[in-house]
Amino acid sequence: MLFHGSYIRIADNTGAKYALCIKLLGYYKYNSFACIGDILVIVVKRCRVHVTKISLHKIYYALIVRTKKNYYRATAFKYNFNCNDAIMLDVQKKPLGRRVIGVVPRELRNMG
């Protein structure tokens, strides 16, 4: 469950480490929350040294790939992860990085 103002760990090779969620796309209420597969608007707060793809304090899109909140499948199987992770997207909603670090849920792969 990610809210407006949540910190997110970036799980791809763009060079960003942490970001701040500033908007949940598709949600209009302030107290709404996002889950796996939702798109956010983020601001990069910390990045690795000597990064050329991104820059600090710029606005990007992100796709949530892992959350701490329990996620239930249709087969009554539940799972959760250790931290909230996302991958960065460009303006056309395509990934900025070439690799995703860690596991990706099956539901996210089926979304396309």
Stockholm file with secondary structure:
# STOCKHOLM 1.0

chainA/1-112         MLFHGSYIRIADNTGAKYALCIKLLGYYKYNSFACIGDILVIVVKRCRVHVTKISLHKIYYALIVRTKKNYYRATAFKYNFNCNDAIMLDVQKKPLGRRVIGVVPRELRNMG
#=GR chainA/1-112 SS CBCTTCEEEECBTTSEEEEEEEEETTCCSTTCCBCTTCEEEEEEEEECSSCSSCCTTCEEEEEEEECSSCEECTTSCEECCSSCEEEEECTTSCBSSSCBCSCCCHHHHHHC
#=GC SS_cons         CBCTTCEEEECBTTSEEEEEEEEETTCCSTTCCBCTTCEEEEEEEEECSSCSSCCTTCEEEEEEEECSSCEECTTSCEECCSSCEEEEECTTSCBSSSCBCSCCCHHHHHHC
//
